[in-house]
Amino acid sequence: MAEKFLYFMEETDGAFDAANDAMCRPVSEFRGFGIIASTTSLELHFNSMLGTGADIAAVDKVVLTVTANKQKEIMDSIVQAINFAKDPFIVVCDGSNSLFINSDVTACAITVTAAA
């Protein structure tokens, strides 16, 4: 089975002109979801692109801005896409083109964590 990829674009101007404006990660690097102290956010954690070996705690994050208390529904949408999408390129959040995996996602912010 071919690897699937999750795509995120945080900018709304369509320009790839700053570090981490966009990220496309293989599903095999996805570590899971996290809830932060907010009813309107959902974190997706990935293995760190910049951390290595002993830096196992380092994770890259994408924080989705979501409709209040809709995290479970969005997690379900992402898991369903990972498991059943025919296209291996899964758009989770594309602010530039207003494309979102679920209508309750409105934006995202990407954080790439360097090794400690």
C-alpha positions in Angstrom: 0.0 0.0 0.0 1.3 3.5 -0.9 2.2 5.9 1.8 -0.3 8.7 2.5 0.7 12.3 3.3 -1.0 15.0 5.4 -0.8 18.5 4.0 -1.0 21.8 5.9 -0.7 25.4 4.7 -1.1 28.1 7.4 -0.8 31.2 5.2 -3.9 32.7 3.5 -2.0 34.7 0.9 -1.0 31.8 -1.3 2.7 32.6 -0.9 5.3 30.1 0.2 7.5 32.9 1.5 8.4 32.1 5.1 9.7 29.2 7.0 7.1 26.5 7.8 4.3 28.2 5.8 3.4 24.7 4.7 4.2 21.1 5.7 3.4 17.8 4.1 4.2 14.8 6.3 3.9 11.0 5.8 1.2 9.4 7.9 3.9 7.1 9.2 5.4 10.1 11.1 2.1 11.0 12.7 2.2 10.4 16.5 -1.3 11.4 17.5 -3.6 14.1 18.6 -3.3 16.4 21.6 -5.8 18.7 23.3 -4.4 22.0 24.7 -6.1 24.2 27.2 -8.5 25.7 24.6 -11.9 24.7 23.4 -11.0 25.9 19.9 -7.7 24.1 19.2 -6.5 20.6 18.3 -2.8 19.6 18.0 -1.4 17.0 15.6 2.0 15.7 16.7 4.6 14.3 14.3 8.1 12.9 14.7 10.5 15.9 14.6 12.1 16.6 11.3 15.0 18.3 13.1 15.3 16.1 16.2 17.3 12.9 16.1 18.1 9.9 18.3 18.2 10.9 21.9 15.8 13.8 21.2 12.8 11.4 21.0 10.6 13.8 23.0 10.8 16.5 20.2 7.7 16.7 18.1 6.6 18.9 15.3 3.1 20.2 15.8 0.3 21.5 13.7 -2.3 23.4 15.8 -5.7 23.5 14.1 -8.1 26.3 14.9 -11.5 24.7 15.2 -15.1 25.3 16.1 -15.5 25.1 19.9 -15.7 21.6 21.2 -15.6 19.9 17.8 -12.2 18.2 18.3 -13.6 14.7 18.3 -15.4 15.2 15.0 -12.3 16.5 13.4 -10.1 13.7 14.8 -12.7 11.3 13.2 -12.5 13.1 9.9 -8.7 12.8 9.8 -8.6 9.2 10.8 -11.3 8.4 8.2 -9.2 10.1 5.5 -6.1 8.3 6.6 -7.8 4.9 6.5 -10.1 5.3 3.4 -9.0 8.2 1.1 -8.1 7.0 -2.4 -5.8 10.0 -3.0 -2.5 9.6 -1.0 -2.3 13.5 -0.7 -4.7 14.4 2.2 -5.4 18.1 2.6 -6.1 18.8 6.3 -5.8 22.6 6.3 -5.0 24.8 3.3 -5.6 28.4 4.4 -4.6 29.8 1.0 -7.3 27.9 -0.9 -9.9 27.6 2.0 -9.7 23.8 1.8 -10.2 22.0 5.1 -10.7 18.3 6.0 -13.8 19.2 8.0 -16.0 22.4 8.0 -15.1 22.9 11.7 -11.4 23.5 10.8 -10.8 27.2 10.1 -7.0 27.6 10.2 -3.7 26.0 11.3 -0.3 27.0 12.7 2.9 24.9 12.1 5.7 24.5 14.6 8.9 22.6 13.7 10.9 21.7 16.8 14.7 21.7 16.6 16.8 19.2 18.5 17.5 20.2 22.1 
